[in-house]
């Protein structure tokens, strides 16, 4: 059980870093067209899409990725609390 919680926690942590890198790539023209950018788009866009549908942009600023990262961190925190409760 310890291994399962540890692996899921590390995957959530890694995924939040992937989201941050993917978001920062939008600041650099053409960065998302690279092979790394396309890979990150394949793994990040399915998660970001529902947030973009419900959270409107503030002019040119898209705050939905910030909310998406906060939800992911909230889930990781809940996982840690569940692990503490079970042990």
mmCIF file as gemmi writes it, N, C-alpha and C atoms, coordinates in Angstrom:
data_model
loop_
_atom_site.group_PDB
_atom_site.id
_atom_site.type_symbol
_atom_site.label_atom_id
_atom_site.label_alt_id
_atom_site.label_comp_id
_atom_site.label_asym_id
_atom_site.label_entity_id
_atom_site.label_seq_id
_atom_site.pdbx_PDB_ins_code
_atom_site.Cartn_x
_atom_site.Cartn_y
_atom_site.Cartn_z
_atom_site.occupancy
_atom_site.B_iso_or_equiv
_atom_site.pdbx_formal_charge
_atom_site.auth_seq_id
_atom_site.auth_asym_id
_atom_site.pdbx_PDB_model_num
ATOM 1 N N . UNK Axp A 1 ? 0.817 -1.182 0 1 0 ? 1 A 1
ATOM 2 C CA . UNK Axp A 1 ? 0 0 0 1 0 ? 1 A 1
ATOM 3 C C . UNK Axp A 1 ? 0.868 1.256 0 1 0 ? 1 A 1
ATOM 4 N N . UNK Axp A 2 ? 1.965 1.201 0.744 1 0 ? 2 A 1
ATOM 5 C CA . UNK Axp A 2 ? 2.877 2.343 0.796 1 0 ? 2 A 1
ATOM 6 C C . UNK Axp A 2 ? 3.423 2.671 -0.582 1 0 ? 2 A 1
ATOM 7 N N . UNK Axp A 3 ? 3.776 1.648 -1.325 1 0 ? 3 A 1
ATOM 8 C CA . UNK Axp A 3 ? 4.354 1.842 -2.659 1 0 ? 3 A 1
ATOM 9 C C . UNK Axp A 3 ? 3.333 2.481 -3.591 1 0 ? 3 A 1
ATOM 10 N N . UNK Axp A 4 ? 2.095 2.044 -3.513 1 0 ? 4 A 1
ATOM 11 C CA . UNK Axp A 4 ? 1.046 2.585 -4.376 1 0 ? 4 A 1
ATOM 12 C C . UNK Axp A 4 ? 0.848 4.08 -4.131 1 0 ? 4 A 1
ATOM 13 N N . UNK Axp A 5 ? 0.726 4.482 -2.872 1 0 ? 5 A 1
ATOM 14 C CA . UNK Axp A 5 ? 0.558 5.894 -2.557 1 0 ? 5 A 1
ATOM 15 C C . UNK Axp A 5 ? 1.787 6.702 -2.96 1 0 ? 5 A 1
ATOM 16 N N . UNK Axp A 6 ? 2.948 6.129 -2.786 1 0 ? 6 A 1
ATOM 17 C CA . UNK Axp A 6 ? 4.175 6.82 -3.154 1 0 ? 6 A 1
ATOM 18 C C . UNK Axp A 6 ? 4.259 7.043 -4.666 1 0 ? 6 A 1
ATOM 19 N N . UNK Axp A 7 ? 3.932 6.017 -5.44 1 0 ? 7 A 1
ATOM 20 C CA . UNK Axp A 7 ? 3.983 6.128 -6.903 1 0 ? 7 A 1
ATOM 21 C C . UNK Axp A 7 ? 2.956 7.141 -7.403 1 0 ? 7 A 1
ATOM 22 N N . UNK Axp A 8 ? 1.736 7.071 -6.88 1 0 ? 8 A 1
ATOM 23 C CA . UNK Axp A 8 ? 0.698 8.012 -7.312 1 0 ? 8 A 1
ATOM 24 C C . UNK Axp A 8 ? 1.086 9.439 -6.937 1 0 ? 8 A 1
ATOM 25 N N . UNK Axp A 9 ? 1.628 9.624 -5.753 1 0 ? 9 A 1
ATOM 26 C CA . UNK Axp A 9 ? 2.075 10.949 -5.323 1 0 ? 9 A 1
ATOM 27 C C . UNK Axp A 9 ? 3.169 11.502 -6.218 1 0 ? 9 A 1
ATOM 28 N N . UNK Axp A 10 ? 4.127 10.659 -6.568 1 0 ? 10 A 1
ATOM 29 C CA . UNK Axp A 10 ? 5.216 11.098 -7.444 1 0 ? 10 A 1
ATOM 30 C C . UNK Axp A 10 ? 4.703 11.412 -8.853 1 0 ? 10 A 1
ATOM 31 N N . UNK Axp A 11 ? 3.743 10.622 -9.345 1 0 ? 11 A 1
ATOM 32 C CA . UNK Axp A 11 ? 3.157 10.888 -10.66 1 0 ? 11 A 1
ATOM 33 C C . UNK Axp A 11 ? 2.404 12.216 -10.677 1 0 ? 11 A 1
ATOM 34 N N . UNK Axp A 12 ? 1.665 12.501 -9.62 1 0 ? 12 A 1
ATOM 35 C CA . UNK Axp A 12 ? 0.971 13.788 -9.535 1 0 ? 12 A 1
ATOM 36 C C . UNK Axp A 12 ? 1.957 14.939 -9.485 1 0 ? 12 A 1
ATOM 37 N N . UNK Axp A 13 ? 3.032 14.759 -8.742 1 0 ? 13 A 1
ATOM 38 C CA . UNK Axp A 13 ? 4.078 15.779 -8.648 1 0 ? 13 A 1
ATOM 39 C C . UNK Axp A 13 ? 4.735 15.999 -10.016 1 0 ? 13 A 1
ATOM 40 N N . UNK Axp A 14 ? 5.068 14.924 -10.701 1 0 ? 14 A 1
ATOM 41 C CA . UNK Axp A 14 ? 5.668 15.014 -12.029 1 0 ? 14 A 1
ATOM 42 C C . UNK Axp A 14 ? 4.713 15.682 -13.012 1 0 ? 14 A 1
ATOM 43 N N . UNK Axp A 15 ? 3.431 15.329 -12.931 1 0 ? 15 A 1
ATOM 44 C CA . UNK Axp A 15 ? 2.443 15.893 -13.847 1 0 ? 15 A 1
ATOM 45 C C . UNK Axp A 15 ? 2.273 17.393 -13.629 1 0 ? 15 A 1
ATOM 46 N N . UNK Axp A 16 ? 2.348 17.844 -12.38 1 0 ? 16 A 1
ATOM 47 C CA . UNK Axp A 16 ? 2.24 19.285 -12.134 1 0 ? 16 A 1
ATOM 48 C C . UNK Axp A 16 ? 3.438 20.024 -12.74 1 0 ? 16 A 1
ATOM 49 N N . UNK Axp A 17 ? 4.618 19.42 -12.69 1 0 ? 17 A 1
ATOM 50 C CA . UNK Axp A 17 ? 5.787 20.036 -13.349 1 0 ? 17 A 1
ATOM 51 C C . UNK Axp A 17 ? 5.611 20.044 -14.863 1 0 ? 17 A 1
ATOM 52 N N . UNK Axp A 18 ? 5.048 18.973 -15.42 1 0 ? 18 A 1
ATOM 53 C CA . UNK Axp A 18 ? 4.799 18.936 -16.861 1 0 ? 18 A 1
ATOM 54 C C . UNK Axp A 18 ? 3.828 20.04 -17.262 1 0 ? 18 A 1
ATOM 55 N N . UNK Axp A 19 ? 2.799 20.281 -16.453 1 0 ? 19 A 1
ATOM 56 C CA . UNK Axp A 19 ? 1.851 21.355 -16.733 1 0 ? 19 A 1
ATOM 57 C C . UNK Axp A 19 ? 2.531 22.718 -16.708 1 0 ? 19 A 1
ATOM 58 N N . UNK Axp A 20 ? 3.371 22.934 -15.718 1 0 ? 20 A 1
ATOM 59 C CA . UNK Axp A 20 ? 4.071 24.221 -15.61 1 0 ? 20 A 1
ATOM 60 C C . UNK Axp A 20 ? 4.977 24.438 -16.811 1 0 ? 20 A 1
ATOM 61 N N . UNK Axp A 21 ? 5.713 23.428 -17.206 1 0 ? 21 A 1
ATOM 62 C CA . UNK Axp A 21 ? 6.594 23.547 -18.373 1 0 ? 21 A 1
ATOM 63 C C . UNK Axp A 21 ? 5.772 23.811 -19.627 1 0 ? 21 A 1
ATOM 64 N N . UNK Axp A 22 ? 4.66 23.108 -19.777 1 0 ? 22 A 1
ATOM 65 C CA . UNK Axp A 22 ? 3.804 23.289 -20.947 1 0 ? 22 A 1
ATOM 66 C C . UNK Axp A 22 ? 3.24 24.709 -20.996 1 0 ? 22 A 1
ATOM 67 N N . UNK Axp A 23 ? 2.845 25.227 -19.865 1 0 ? 23 A 1
ATOM 68 C CA . UNK Axp A 23 ? 2.315 26.59 -19.813 1 0 ? 23 A 1
ATOM 69 C C . UNK Axp A 23 ? 3.404 27.603 -20.135 1 0 ? 23 A 1
ATOM 70 N N . UNK Axp A 24 ? 4.584 27.411 -19.601 1 0 ? 24 A 1
ATOM 71 C CA . UNK Axp A 24 ? 5.687 28.348 -19.875 1 0 ? 24 A 1
ATOM 72 C C . UNK Axp A 24 ? 6.124 28.303 -21.344 1 0 ? 24 A 1
ATOM 73 N N . UNK Axp A 25 ? 5.921 27.174 -22.003 1 0 ? 25 A 1
ATOM 74 C CA . UNK Axp A 25 ? 6.29 27.066 -23.415 1 0 ? 25 A 1
ATOM 75 C C . UNK Axp A 25 ? 5.472 28.014 -24.287 1 0 ? 25 A 1
ATOM 76 N N . UNK Axp A 26 ? 4.294 28.437 -23.809 1 0 ? 26 A 1
ATOM 77 C CA . UNK Axp A 26 ? 3.47 29.353 -24.595 1 0 ? 26 A 1
ATOM 78 C C . UNK Axp A 26 ? 4.116 30.738 -24.687 1 0 ? 26 A 1
ATOM 79 N N . UNK Axp A 27 ? 5.052 31.028 -23.829 1 0 ? 27 A 1
ATOM 80 C CA . UNK Axp A 27 ? 5.734 32.327 -23.857 1 0 ? 27 A 1
ATOM 81 C C . UNK Axp A 27 ? 6.794 32.389 -24.95 1 0 ? 27 A 1
ATOM 82 N N . UNK Axp A 28 ? 7.191 31.249 -25.46 1 0 ? 28 A 1
ATOM 83 C CA . UNK Axp A 28 ? 8.238 31.189 -26.473 1 0 ? 28 A 1
ATOM 84 C C . UNK Axp A 28 ? 7.643 30.72 -27.793 1 0 ? 28 A 1
ATOM 85 N N . UNK Axp A 29 ? 7.743 31.558 -28.8 1 0 ? 29 A 1
ATOM 86 C CA . UNK Axp A 29 ? 7.16 31.226 -30.092 1 0 ? 29 A 1
ATOM 87 C C . UNK Axp A 29 ? 7.747 29.956 -30.689 1 0 ? 29 A 1
ATOM 88 N N . UNK Axp A 30 ? 6.893 29.07 -31.109 1 0 ? 30 A 1
ATOM 89 C CA . UNK Axp A 30 ? 7.33 27.841 -31.751 1 0 ? 30 A 1
ATOM 90 C C . UNK Axp A 30 ? 7.757 26.737 -30.815 1 0 ? 30 A 1
ATOM 91 N N . UNK Axp A 31 ? 7.77 26.986 -29.508 1 0 ? 31 A 1
ATOM 92 C CA . UNK Axp A 31 ? 8.228 25.96 -28.566 1 0 ? 31 A 1
ATOM 93 C C . UNK Axp A 31 ? 7.266 24.779 -28.503 1 0 ? 31 A 1
ATOM 94 N N . UNK Axp A 32 ? 5.985 25.05 -28.708 1 0 ? 32 A 1
ATOM 95 C CA . UNK Axp A 32 ? 5.006 23.96 -28.645 1 0 ? 32 A 1
ATOM 96 C C . UNK Axp A 32 ? 5.003 23.113 -29.912 1 0 ? 32 A 1
ATOM 97 N N . UNK Axp A 33 ? 5.675 23.569 -30.954 1 0 ? 33 A 1
ATOM 98 C CA . UNK Axp A 33 ? 5.744 22.779 -32.188 1 0 ? 33 A 1
ATOM 99 C C . UNK Axp A 33 ? 6.904 21.79 -32.17 1 0 ? 33 A 1
ATOM 100 N N . UNK Axp A 34 ? 7.754 21.87 -31.172 1 0 ? 34 A 1
ATOM 101 C CA . UNK Axp A 34 ? 8.856 20.919 -31.06 1 0 ? 34 A 1
ATOM 102 C C . UNK Axp A 34 ? 8.312 19.564 -30.613 1 0 ? 34 A 1
ATOM 103 N N . UNK Axp A 35 ? 9.132 18.552 -30.669 1 0 ? 35 A 1
ATOM 104 C CA . UNK Axp A 35 ? 8.677 17.211 -30.261 1 0 ? 35 A 1
ATOM 105 C C . UNK Axp A 35 ? 8.326 17.178 -28.774 1 0 ? 35 A 1
ATOM 106 N N . UNK Axp A 36 ? 9.083 17.893 -27.949 1 0 ? 36 A 1
ATOM 107 C CA . UNK Axp A 36 ? 8.77 17.949 -26.519 1 0 ? 36 A 1
ATOM 108 C C . UNK Axp A 36 ? 7.459 18.682 -26.298 1 0 ? 36 A 1
ATOM 109 N N . UNK Axp A 37 ? 7.252 19.781 -27.025 1 0 ? 37 A 1
ATOM 110 C CA . UNK Axp A 37 ? 6.01 20.536 -26.912 1 0 ? 37 A 1
ATOM 111 C C . UNK Axp A 37 ? 4.807 19.72 -27.342 1 0 ? 37 A 1
ATOM 112 N N . UNK Axp A 38 ? 4.959 18.935 -28.397 1 0 ? 38 A 1
ATOM 113 C CA . UNK Axp A 38 ? 3.859 18.088 -28.86 1 0 ? 38 A 1
ATOM 114 C C . UNK Axp A 38 ? 3.562 16.97 -27.867 1 0 ? 38 A 1
ATOM 115 N N . UNK Axp A 39 ? 4.61 16.408 -27.267 1 0 ? 39 A 1
ATOM 116 C CA . UNK Axp A 39 ? 4.414 15.378 -26.25 1 0 ? 39 A 1
ATOM 117 C C . UNK Axp A 39 ? 3.677 15.954 -25.042 1 0 ? 39 A 1
ATOM 118 N N . UNK Axp A 40 ? 4.116 17.125 -24.582 1 0 ? 40 A 1
ATOM 119 C CA . UNK Axp A 40 ? 3.456 17.751 -23.442 1 0 ? 40 A 1
ATOM 120 C C . UNK Axp A 40 ? 2.009 18.116 -23.77 1 0 ? 40 A 1
ATOM 121 N N . UNK Axp A 41 ? 1.751 18.532 -25.006 1 0 ? 41 A 1
ATOM 122 C CA . UNK Axp A 41 ? 0.376 18.847 -25.419 1 0 ? 41 A 1
ATOM 123 C C . UNK Axp A 41 ? -0.501 17.602 -25.342 1 0 ? 41 A 1
ATOM 124 N N . UNK Axp A 42 ? 0.031 16.459 -25.753 1 0 ? 42 A 1
ATOM 125 C CA . UNK Axp A 42 ? -0.75 15.214 -25.711 1 0 ? 42 A 1
ATOM 126 C C . UNK Axp A 42 ? -1.101 14.801 -24.281 1 0 ? 42 A 1
ATOM 127 N N . UNK Axp A 43 ? -0.218 15.089 -23.327 1 0 ? 43 A 1
ATOM 128 C CA . UNK Axp A 43 ? -0.517 14.665 -21.959 1 0 ? 43 A 1
ATOM 129 C C . UNK Axp A 43 ? -1.181 15.766 -21.125 1 0 ? 43 A 1
ATOM 130 N N . UNK Axp A 44 ? -1.018 17.026 -21.501 1 0 ? 44 A 1
ATOM 131 C CA . UNK Axp A 44 ? -1.559 18.126 -20.694 1 0 ? 44 A 1
ATOM 132 C C . UNK Axp A 44 ? -2.902 18.654 -21.179 1 0 ? 44 A 1
ATOM 133 N N . UNK Axp A 45 ? -3.113 18.715 -22.476 1 0 ? 45 A 1
ATOM 134 C CA . UNK Axp A 45 ? -4.348 19.298 -23.015 1 0 ? 45 A 1
ATOM 135 C C . UNK Axp A 45 ? -5.611 18.559 -22.576 1 0 ? 45 A 1
ATOM 136 N N . UNK Axp A 46 ? -5.627 17.216 -22.515 1 0 ? 46 A 1
ATOM 137 C CA . UNK Axp A 46 ? -6.861 16.557 -22.041 1 0 ? 46 A 1
ATOM 138 C C . UNK Axp A 46 ? -7.249 16.969 -20.618 1 0 ? 46 A 1
ATOM 139 N N . UNK Axp A 47 ? -6.27 17.261 -19.776 1 0 ? 47 A 1
ATOM 140 C CA . UNK Axp A 47 ? -6.561 17.704 -18.412 1 0 ? 47 A 1
ATOM 141 C C . UNK Axp A 47 ? -6.969 19.179 -18.383 1 0 ? 47 A 1
ATOM 142 N N . UNK Axp A 48 ? -6.328 20.013 -19.2 1 0 ? 48 A 1
ATOM 143 C CA . UNK Axp A 48 ? -6.6 21.444 -19.182 1 0 ? 48 A 1
ATOM 144 C C . UNK Axp A 48 ? -7.909 21.81 -19.883 1 0 ? 48 A 1
ATOM 145 N N . UNK Axp A 49 ? -8.326 21.012 -20.839 1 0 ? 49 A 1
ATOM 146 C CA . UNK Axp A 49 ? -9.503 21.343 -21.65 1 0 ? 49 A 1
ATOM 147 C C . UNK Axp A 49 ? -10.778 21.589 -20.837 1 0 ? 49 A 1
ATOM 148 N N . UNK Axp A 50 ? -11.131 20.737 -19.87 1 0 ? 50 A 1
ATOM 149 C CA . UNK Axp A 50 ? -12.356 21.023 -19.094 1 0 ? 50 A 1
ATOM 150 C C . UNK Axp A 50 ? -12.278 22.344 -18.322 1 0 ? 50 A 1
ATOM 151 N N . UNK Axp A 51 ? -11.104 22.679 -17.819 1 0 ? 51 A 1
ATOM 152 C CA . UNK Axp A 51 ? -10.952 23.942 -17.099 1 0 ? 51 A 1
ATOM 153 C C . UNK Axp A 51 ? -11.121 25.129 -18.041 1 0 ? 51 A 1
ATOM 154 N N . UNK Axp A 52 ? -10.587 25.023 -19.233 1 0 ? 52 A 1
ATOM 155 C CA . UNK Axp A 52 ? -10.712 26.108 -20.216 1 0 ? 52 A 1
ATOM 156 C C . UNK Axp A 52 ? -12.154 26.294 -20.66 1 0 ? 52 A 1
ATOM 157 N N . UNK Axp A 53 ? -12.933 25.222 -20.648 1 0 ? 53 A 1
ATOM 158 C CA . UNK Axp A 53 ? -14.328 25.308 -21.049 1 0 ? 53 A 1
ATOM 159 C C . UNK Axp A 53 ? -15.159 26.105 -20.051 1 0 ? 53 A 1
ATOM 160 N N . UNK Axp A 54 ? -14.833 25.99 -18.758 1 0 ? 54 A 1
ATOM 161 C CA . UNK Axp A 54 ? -15.656 26.601 -17.723 1 0 ? 54 A 1
ATOM 162 C C . UNK Axp A 54 ? -15.089 27.894 -17.143 1 0 ? 54 A 1
ATOM 163 N N . UNK Axp A 55 ? -13.814 28.129 -17.303 1 0 ? 55 A 1
ATOM 164 C CA . UNK Axp A 55 ? -13.195 29.334 -16.736 1 0 ? 55 A 1
ATOM 165 C C . UNK Axp A 55 ? -12.858 30.285 -17.877 1 0 ? 55 A 1
ATOM 166 N N . UNK Axp A 56 ? -13.493 31.454 -17.905 1 0 ? 56 A 1
ATOM 167 C CA . UNK Axp A 56 ? -13.231 32.39 -19.008 1 0 ? 56 A 1
ATOM 168 C C . UNK Axp A 56 ? -11.86 33.047 -18.885 1 0 ? 56 A 1
ATOM 169 N N . UNK Axp A 57 ? -11.328 33.46 -20.012 1 0 ? 57 A 1
ATOM 170 C CA . UNK Axp A 57 ? -10.05 34.176 -20.024 1 0 ? 57 A 1
ATOM 171 C C . UNK Axp A 57 ? -10.269 35.606 -19.553 1 0 ? 57 A 1
ATOM 172 N N . UNK Axp A 58 ? -9.248 36.17 -18.962 1 0 ? 58 A 1
ATOM 173 C CA . UNK Axp A 58 ? -9.276 37.574 -18.569 1 0 ? 58 A 1
ATOM 174 C C . UNK Axp A 58 ? -8.48 38.359 -19.603 1 0 ? 58 A 1
ATOM 175 N N . UNK Axp A 59 ? -9.113 38.689 -20.696 1 0 ? 59 A 1
ATOM 176 C CA . UNK Axp A 59 ? -8.413 39.346 -21.792 1 0 ? 59 A 1
ATOM 177 C C . UNK Axp A 59 ? -7.488 38.35 -22.462 1 0 ? 59 A 1
ATOM 178 N N . UNK Axp A 60 ? -6.2 38.643 -22.437 1 0 ? 60 A 1
ATOM 179 C CA . UNK Axp A 60 ? -5.213 37.742 -23.03 1 0 ? 60 A 1
ATOM 180 C C . UNK Axp A 60 ? -4.645 36.758 -22.012 1 0 ? 60 A 1
ATOM 181 N N . UNK Axp A 61 ? -5.118 36.837 -20.778 1 0 ? 61 A 1
ATOM 182 C CA . UNK Axp A 61 ? -4.589 35.978 -19.72 1 0 ? 61 A 1
ATOM 183 C C . UNK Axp A 61 ? -5.55 34.823 -19.471 1 0 ? 61 A 1
ATOM 184 N N . UNK Axp A 62 ? -5.036 33.621 -19.602 1 0 ? 62 A 1
ATOM 185 C CA . UNK Axp A 62 ? -5.81 32.408 -19.36 1 0 ? 62 A 1
ATOM 186 C C . UNK Axp A 62 ? -5.46 31.9 -17.969 1 0 ? 62 A 1
ATOM 187 N N . UNK Axp A 63 ? -6.405 32.019 -17.033 1 0 ? 63 A 1
ATOM 188 C CA . UNK Axp A 63 ? -6.122 31.598 -15.657 1 0 ? 63 A 1
ATOM 189 C C . UNK Axp A 63 ? -6.51 30.147 -15.399 1 0 ? 63 A 1
ATOM 190 N N . UNK Axp A 64 ? -7.094 29.484 -16.384 1 0 ? 64 A 1
ATOM 191 C CA . UNK Axp A 64 ? -7.519 28.101 -16.171 1 0 ? 64 A 1
ATOM 192 C C . UNK Axp A 64 ? -6.367 27.156 -15.824 1 0 ? 64 A 1
ATOM 193 N N . UNK Axp A 65 ? -5.146 27.329 -16.392 1 0 ? 65 A 1
ATOM 194 C CA . UNK Axp A 65 ? -4.058 26.434 -15.962 1 0 ? 65 A 1
ATOM 195 C C . UNK Axp A 65 ? -3.687 26.598 -14.491 1 0 ? 65 A 1
ATOM 196 N N . UNK Axp A 66 ? -3.833 27.809 -13.966 1 0 ? 66 A 1
ATOM 197 C CA . UNK Axp A 66 ? -3.538 28.033 -12.548 1 0 ? 66 A 1
ATOM 198 C C . UNK Axp A 66 ? -4.523 27.257 -11.69 1 0 ? 66 A 1
ATOM 199 N N . UNK Axp A 67 ? -5.8 27.33 -12.06 1 0 ? 67 A 1
ATOM 200 C CA . UNK Axp A 67 ? -6.828 26.591 -11.326 1 0 ? 67 A 1
ATOM 201 C C . UNK Axp A 67 ? -6.592 25.085 -11.469 1 0 ? 67 A 1
ATOM 202 N N . UNK Axp A 68 ? -6.211 24.644 -12.664 1 0 ? 68 A 1
ATOM 203 C CA . UNK Axp A 68 ? -5.953 23.22 -12.898 1 0 ? 68 A 1
ATOM 204 C C . UNK Axp A 68 ? -4.807 22.717 -12.021 1 0 ? 68 A 1
ATOM 205 N N . UNK Axp A 69 ? -3.764 23.503 -11.883 1 0 ? 69 A 1
ATOM 206 C CA . UNK Axp A 69 ? -2.635 23.11 -11.03 1 0 ? 69 A 1
ATOM 207 C C . UNK Axp A 69 ? -3.06 23.101 -9.567 1 0 ? 69 A 1
ATOM 208 N N . UNK Axp A 70 ? -3.877 24.075 -9.172 1 0 ? 70 A 1
ATOM 209 C CA . UNK Axp A 70 ? -4.363 24.096 -7.791 1 0 ? 70 A 1
ATOM 210 C C . UNK Axp A 70 ? -5.21 22.862 -7.487 1 0 ? 70 A 1
ATOM 211 N N . UNK Axp A 71 ? -6.052 22.444 -8.422 1 0 ? 71 A 1
ATOM 212 C CA . UNK Axp A 71 ? -6.866 21.241 -8.236 1 0 ? 71 A 1
ATOM 213 C C . UNK Axp A 71 ? -5.967 20.012 -8.138 1 0 ? 71 A 1
ATOM 214 N N . UNK Axp A 72 ? -4.946 19.946 -8.969 1 0 ? 72 A 1
ATOM 215 C CA . UNK Axp A 72 ? -4.022 18.814 -8.926 1 0 ? 72 A 1
ATOM 216 C C . UNK Axp A 72 ? -3.29 18.762 -7.581 1 0 ? 72 A 1
ATOM 217 N N . UNK Axp A 73 ? -2.837 19.913 -7.098 1 0 ? 73 A 1
ATOM 218 C CA . UNK Axp A 73 ? -2.162 19.957 -5.8 1 0 ? 73 A 1
ATOM 219 C C . UNK Axp A 73 ? -3.126 19.617 -4.663 1 0 ? 73 A 1
ATOM 220 N N . UNK Axp A 74 ? -4.384 20.036 -4.802 1 0 ? 74 A 1
ATOM 221 C CA . UNK Axp A 74 ? -5.401 19.685 -3.808 1 0 ? 74 A 1
ATOM 222 C C . UNK Axp A 74 ? -5.605 18.166 -3.779 1 0 ? 74 A 1
ATOM 223 N N . UNK Axp A 75 ? -5.626 17.548 -4.942 1 0 ? 75 A 1
ATOM 224 C CA . UNK Axp A 75 ? -5.778 16.09 -5.013 1 0 ? 75 A 1
ATOM 225 C C . UNK Axp A 75 ? -4.581 15.387 -4.373 1 0 ? 75 A 1
ATOM 226 N N . UNK Axp A 76 ? -3.375 15.899 -4.628 1 0 ? 76 A 1
ATOM 227 C CA . UNK Axp A 76 ? -2.173 15.3 -4.022 1 0 ? 76 A 1
ATOM 228 C C . UNK Axp A 76 ? -2.205 15.453 -2.506 1 0 ? 76 A 1
ATOM 229 N N . UNK Axp A 77 ? -2.664 16.604 -2.038 1 0 ? 77 A 1
ATOM 230 C CA . UNK Axp A 77 ? -2.777 16.821 -0.598 1 0 ? 77 A 1
ATOM 231 C C . UNK Axp A 77 ? -3.806 15.879 0.011 1 0 ? 77 A 1
ATOM 232 N N . UNK Axp A 78 ? -4.927 15.696 -0.674 1 0 ? 78 A 1
ATOM 233 C CA . UNK Axp A 78 ? -5.94 14.751 -0.202 1 0 ? 78 A 1
ATOM 234 C C . UNK Axp A 78 ? -5.414 13.333 -0.164 1 0 ? 78 A 1
ATOM 235 N N . UNK Axp A 79 ? -4.611 12.974 -1.151 1 0 ? 79 A 1
ATOM 236 C CA . UNK Axp A 79 ? -4.003 11.645 -1.17 1 0 ? 79 A 1
ATOM 237 C C . UNK Axp A 79 ? -3.078 11.452 0.03 1 0 ? 79 A 1
ATOM 238 N N . UNK Axp A 80 ? -2.301 12.491 0.342 1 0 ? 80 A 1
ATOM 239 C CA . UNK Axp A 80 ? -1.403 12.405 1.507 1 0 ? 80 A 1
ATOM 240 C C . UNK Axp A 80 ? -2.197 12.268 2.797 1 0 ? 80 A 1
ATOM 241 N N . UNK Axp A 81 ? -3.296 13.014 2.916 1 0 ? 81 A 1
ATOM 242 C CA . UNK Axp A 81 ? -4.119 12.909 4.125 1 0 ? 81 A 1
ATOM 243 C C . UNK Axp A 81 ? -4.776 11.545 4.226 1 0 ? 81 A 1
ATOM 244 N N . UNK Axp A 82 ? -5.212 10.997 3.102 1 0 ? 82 A 1
ATOM 245 C CA . UNK Axp A 82 ? -5.798 9.659 3.105 1 0 ? 82 A 1
ATOM 246 C C . UNK Axp A 82 ? -4.76 8.626 3.531 1 0 ? 82 A 1
ATOM 247 N N . UNK Axp A 83 ? -3.54 8.766 3.041 1 0 ? 83 A 1
ATOM 248 C CA . UNK Axp A 83 ? -2.471 7.846 3.415 1 0 ? 83 A 1
ATOM 249 C C . UNK Axp A 83 ? -2.197 7.936 4.919 1 0 ? 83 A 1
ATOM 250 N N . UNK Axp A 84 ? -2.129 9.173 5.429 1 0 ? 84 A 1
ATOM 251 C CA . UNK Axp A 84 ? -1.898 9.347 6.873 1 0 ? 84 A 1
ATOM 252 C C . UNK Axp A 84 ? -3.028 8.742 7.697 1 0 ? 84 A 1
ATOM 253 N N . UNK Axp A 85 ? -4.269 8.878 7.211 1 0 ? 85 A 1
ATOM 254 C CA . UNK Axp A 85 ? -5.412 8.348 7.919 1 0 ? 85 A 1
ATOM 255 C C . UNK Axp A 85 ? -5.405 6.823 7.928 1 0 ? 85 A 1
ATOM 256 N N . UNK Axp A 86 ? -4.972 6.219 6.822 1 0 ? 86 A 1
ATOM 257 C CA . UNK Axp A 86 ? -4.959 4.765 6.726 1 0 ? 86 A 1
ATOM 258 C C . UNK Axp A 86 ? -3.823 4.12 7.511 1 0 ? 86 A 1
ATOM 259 N N . UNK Axp A 87 ? -2.765 4.873 7.765 1 0 ? 87 A 1
ATOM 260 C CA . UNK Axp A 87 ? -1.619 4.276 8.472 1 0 ? 87 A 1
ATOM 261 C C . UNK Axp A 87 ? -1.612 4.636 9.928 1 0 ? 87 A 1
